């Protein structure tokens, strides 16, 4: 099967797949008893705004799925974050956005602050050939999930004492419909993790992390290959992912056959 050429219809499906998994991901945090992290998910036309009171980073305070059809909601979106005294980012994909829309963003005090790669590829019918010292297994129990949380924590540059935050804010994904989590072992030691979401015949590779002492051993390439085959077994038509432009994550994705679909622009208020 040949990788399809990007067109408006396919691009719209890829954008929607990211919005769908993000809604599920953030909602799982908000579903904790009493919503202790202060999660809010708000629709503005076809765009979705995400806010987490205790997590000020742009990833968790972003607008996804924005297009020119949502231009009349732009001031409401900005007010949503301003009322919460929160910086935010607006993801701008090339689909459905024209020059007049970009001018409107600038008029409303936003500017482009970065780029982000969106990639896609075909699921692989061939089981991956893993190095002899690497094993990968599905995380489907709390013991493996505890290992996941620790690797996610230190792999994100945090001290292990903060692991409980990663437990609390990711436990909702364990056995959640559409989600699969994987643990990679290197020489029988827990070393790396990866997550994928399956919806509408698209597999989204949503997260990956490696413990610092196990980096540059090919574990993320192995986990990508593993998920490409898992996507095939789930009858997905495409595998998609996002990565910082030119990053090692992007390079790993390209090594397993993924291709850049487009480069997204990231916009944010000038004053934040």
C-alpha positions as CSV (number, residue, x, y, z in Angstrom):
1,X,0.0,0.0,0.0
2,X,1.3,3.4,-0.9
3,X,1.3,6.4,1.5
4,X,-1.6,8.7,0.4
5,X,-0.8,12.2,-0.7
6,X,-1.9,14.9,1.7
7,X,-5.1,16.7,0.6
8,X,-7.7,18.8,2.4
9,X,-9.8,15.8,3.4
10,X,-6.8,13.8,4.8
11,X,-5.4,16.8,6.6
12,X,-8.7,17.4,8.3
13,X,-8.7,13.8,9.5
14,X,-5.2,14.1,10.9
15,X,-6.1,17.4,12.7
16,X,-9.3,15.8,14.1
17,X,-7.4,12.7,15.3
18,X,-5.1,14.9,17.4
19,X,-8.0,16.9,18.9
20,X,-9.8,13.6,19.7
21,X,-6.9,12.1,21.6
22,X,-6.2,15.3,23.4
23,X,-9.9,15.6,24.5
24,X,-9.7,12.1,25.9
25,X,-6.2,12.7,27.5
26,X,-7.2,15.9,29.2
27,X,-10.6,14.7,30.2
28,X,-9.0,11.7,32.0
29,X,-7.2,14.2,34.3
30,X,-10.4,16.2,34.9
31,X,-12.3,13.0,35.8
32,X,-10.3,12.5,39.0
33,X,-12.5,13.0,42.1
34,X,-13.1,16.7,42.6
35,X,-11.1,17.7,39.5
36,X,-8.1,18.7,41.7
37,X,-6.0,19.9,38.7
38,X,-8.8,22.3,37.6
39,X,-9.3,21.0,34.1
40,X,-11.6,22.8,31.7
41,X,-12.3,21.8,28.0
42,X,-14.3,24.4,26.1
43,X,-15.6,24.3,22.5
44,X,-15.4,27.4,20.3
45,X,-17.0,26.5,17.0
46,X,-14.9,23.6,15.6
47,X,-11.9,24.6,17.8
48,X,-11.3,23.1,21.3
49,X,-9.6,25.1,24.1
50,X,-7.8,23.2,26.9
51,X,-7.0,24.6,30.3
52,X,-5.4,23.0,33.4
53,X,-5.1,25.3,36.4
54,X,-2.2,23.5,38.0
55,X,-0.2,23.0,34.8
56,X,0.8,26.4,33.2
57,X,2.7,24.9,30.2
58,X,1.5,25.6,26.7
59,X,0.9,22.0,25.9
60,X,-1.9,21.8,28.5
61,X,-3.3,25.3,27.7
62,X,-3.8,25.2,24.0
63,X,-6.4,25.6,21.3
64,X,-6.6,22.8,18.7
65,X,-8.6,22.4,15.5
66,X,-8.8,26.2,14.8
67,X,-9.7,27.3,11.3
68,X,-11.0,30.4,9.6
69,X,-14.6,29.2,10.4
70,X,-13.8,29.9,14.0
71,X,-12.5,33.5,13.4
72,X,-15.7,35.0,15.0
73,X,-14.9,33.1,18.2
74,X,-11.3,34.3,18.5
75,X,-12.0,37.1,21.0
76,X,-13.9,34.7,23.1
77,X,-11.0,32.2,23.1
78,X,-8.6,34.9,24.1
79,X,-10.9,36.1,26.9
80,X,-11.3,32.5,28.1
81,X,-7.6,32.4,29.0
82,X,-7.3,36.0,30.1
83,X,-10.1,35.5,32.7
84,X,-7.9,32.6,34.1
85,X,-4.7,34.7,33.9
86,X,-3.1,32.0,31.8
87,X,-0.7,32.1,28.9
88,X,-1.8,29.8,26.0
89,X,-0.8,28.7,22.5
90,X,-2.9,28.5,19.4
91,X,-2.0,25.6,17.0
92,X,-2.3,26.8,13.4
93,X,-2.4,24.1,10.7
94,X,-2.4,25.0,7.0
95,X,-5.8,23.5,6.4
96,X,-8.7,26.0,6.5
97,X,-6.6,29.0,7.4
98,X,-6.1,31.9,4.9
99,X,-4.1,35.1,5.0
100,X,-7.0,37.1,6.4
101,X,-7.3,34.7,9.3
102,X,-3.6,35.2,10.1
103,X,-4.0,39.0,9.9
104,X,-6.9,38.7,12.4
105,X,-4.6,36.8,14.8
106,X,-2.1,39.6,14.6
107,X,-4.7,42.3,15.1
108,X,-5.8,40.5,18.3
109,X,-2.3,40.6,19.7
110,X,-1.0,37.2,18.8
111,X,2.2,36.4,17.0
112,X,3.9,33.3,15.8
113,X,6.3,31.8,18.4
114,X,7.4,28.5,16.8
115,X,7.0,25.6,14.5
116,X,6.0,22.0,15.1
117,X,6.1,19.0,12.7
118,X,3.1,16.8,11.9
119,X,4.0,13.4,10.6
120,X,2.1,10.5,9.1
121,X,2.8,7.0,7.9
122,X,1.4,3.6,7.0
123,X,1.0,1.0,9.7
124,X,3.4,-1.9,9.3
125,X,2.3,-5.5,8.6
126,X,5.7,-6.8,9.6
127,X,6.4,-7.4,13.3
128,X,9.4,-5.3,14.3
129,X,12.8,-6.9,14.6
130,X,14.0,-5.9,18.1
131,X,17.6,-5.9,19.3
132,X,18.2,-9.1,21.3
133,X,18.5,-7.2,24.6
134,X,15.2,-5.3,24.2
135,X,11.7,-6.5,25.1
136,X,8.5,-4.5,24.8
137,X,5.2,-5.3,26.5
138,X,1.8,-3.8,26.9
139,X,1.2,-2.0,30.2
140,X,-2.1,-3.4,31.5
141,X,-1.5,-3.6,35.3
142,X,-0.7,-1.2,38.1
143,X,2.8,-2.6,38.7
144,X,3.9,-1.8,35.1
145,X,2.1,1.5,35.3
146,X,4.1,2.5,38.3
147,X,7.3,1.8,36.2
148,X,5.7,3.9,33.4
149,X,5.1,6.8,35.7
150,X,8.7,6.8,37.0
151,X,10.2,6.7,33.5
152,X,7.8,9.4,32.2
153,X,8.9,11.5,35.2
154,X,12.6,11.3,34.8
155,X,12.4,11.1,31.1
156,X,10.7,14.5,31.2
157,X,13.6,16.0,33.2
158,X,11.8,15.9,36.6
159,X,13.2,14.5,39.8
160,X,11.8,11.1,40.7
161,X,10.3,12.6,43.9
162,X,7.6,14.1,41.6
163,X,6.6,10.7,40.3
164,X,3.2,10.9,42.1
165,X,2.1,13.7,39.8
166,X,2.7,11.4,36.8
167,X,0.8,8.6,38.5
168,X,-2.2,10.8,39.3
169,X,-2.4,12.5,36.0
170,X,-1.8,9.4,33.8
171,X,-3.6,6.6,35.6
172,X,-6.8,7.5,33.8
173,X,-5.2,6.2,30.6
174,X,-4.6,2.7,32.0
175,X,-7.2,0.5,30.3
176,X,-9.1,3.5,29.0
177,X,-10.9,2.7,25.6
178,X,-8.7,3.7,22.6
179,X,-5.4,3.9,24.6
180,X,-2.4,1.6,24.7
181,X,0.7,2.0,26.8
182,X,4.0,0.2,26.3
183,X,7.0,-0.5,28.4
184,X,10.5,-1.2,26.9
185,X,13.1,-3.1,28.8
186,X,16.8,-3.0,28.0
187,X,18.8,-5.9,29.5
188,X,15.8,-6.7,31.6
189,X,15.7,-3.1,33.1
190,X,12.7,-0.8,32.6
191,X,14.0,1.8,30.3
192,X,11.5,3.6,28.1
193,X,7.7,4.0,27.6
194,X,5.4,5.0,24.8
195,X,1.7,5.6,24.4
196,X,-0.8,5.5,21.4
197,X,-4.4,6.3,20.9
198,X,-6.6,4.6,18.3
199,X,-9.7,6.3,16.9
200,X,-11.5,6.5,13.6
201,X,-8.9,4.1,12.0
202,X,-6.0,6.4,12.9
203,X,-3.3,5.5,15.4
204,X,-1.9,8.6,17.1
205,X,1.6,8.3,18.8
206,X,1.0,10.6,21.7
207,X,3.9,10.3,24.1
208,X,7.3,8.7,24.5
209,X,10.0,9.0,27.1
210,X,13.3,7.3,27.9
211,X,15.2,7.2,31.2
212,X,18.3,9.3,30.8
213,X,20.8,6.4,31.3
214,X,19.1,4.4,28.5
215,X,19.2,7.1,25.8
216,X,20.9,6.6,22.4
217,X,20.2,2.9,22.5
218,X,17.5,2.8,19.9
219,X,14.7,2.3,22.3
220,X,12.4,5.0,20.9
221,X,12.9,3.7,17.3
222,X,12.0,0.2,18.6
223,X,8.9,1.6,20.3
224,X,7.8,3.4,17.2
225,X,8.3,0.3,15.1
226,X,6.3,-1.7,17.7
227,X,3.4,0.8,17.6
228,X,3.4,0.8,13.8
229,X,2.7,-2.9,13.9
230,X,0.2,-2.5,16.7
231,X,-1.6,0.1,14.5
232,X,-1.7,-2.5,11.7
233,X,-3.2,-5.1,14.0
234,X,-5.9,-2.6,15.1
235,X,-6.8,-2.2,11.4
236,X,-5.7,1.5,11.3
237,X,-5.3,3.2,8.0
238,X,-2.7,5.7,9.2
239,X,-0.3,6.3,12.0
240,X,0.3,10.0,12.9
241,X,2.5,11.9,15.4
242,X,3.7,15.4,16.2
243,X,7.3,16.4,17.1
244,X,9.4,19.5,17.6
245,X,10.7,20.5,14.2
246,X,14.1,18.9,13.4
247,X,14.2,17.1,16.8
248,X,15.5,13.6,17.5
249,X,11.9,12.5,17.9
250,X,11.2,13.7,14.3
251,X,14.3,11.9,13.1
252,X,13.2,8.7,14.8
253,X,9.8,8.9,13.2
254,X,11.2,9.3,9.8
255,X,13.5,6.3,10.4
256,X,10.5,4.1,10.7
257,X,8.9,5.4,7.5
258,X,6.8,8.3,8.6
259,X,6.9,11.5,6.5
260,X,6.2,15.1,7.3
261,X,2.7,16.0,6.4
262,X,3.2,19.7,7.2
263,X,4.8,22.1,9.6
264,X,2.4,23.7,12.0
265,X,2.7,27.3,13.2
266,X,2.4,27.9,16.9
267,X,0.9,31.3,17.9
268,X,0.6,33.0,21.3
269,X,-0.3,36.4,22.8
270,X,2.5,38.9,22.5
271,X,2.2,39.8,26.2
272,X,2.7,36.4,27.7
